[in-house]
Amino acid sequence: MTILKKGRAMHDTTTSRGSQALQFLSFTLGGLEYGIDFARVQELRVLKALERFAASGEIIGGVAVSRGVIIPLVDMRVACGTTPDAPDPLTDVIILRLSNCVMGMVVDGVTGVVTVAPEQVAPLPVAAADGGRPDYLLGLGQAGGRRLILVDIEKLMSVKRPAARQVA
């Protein structure tokens, strides 16, 4: 499978013999590689100057127009607790088609499409401090010598952040 992004072709980096294998769009964020269901991806874009409407430090990084629709952009770099650098040519926006909306998410860079069979997914270790892992983490996929943290993007984007406390 080939997808076009920024004028260059990206190819599926692995093959699978099983019919139940899933394709994940892989991307980097804070030095780690993640994968989301490729079926949820509407399009890929290079991050350009955006119309900002949120206060500094908010995860809503601006808006973009995709196919005539104004969509919010979630800056996953901020959501993961890192301070994003100025956008560079590798900074990407993944436009997602979710069950209840279309939205974009800003990541450090898209790395390709990876096919992962169910037997190539291992559970993530549970952190002892919090007693469990978030339900939006599917596991650790291993394919073609790569390890991806597999994320259920529908569940991740439905997580409610606690409201900030006001100090009088």
Summary of the structure (lengths in Angstrom):
residues: 168
radius of gyration: 16.6
end to end distance: 56.0
largest distance: 61.1
contacts: 435
relative contact order: 0.23
helix: 9%
strand: 47%
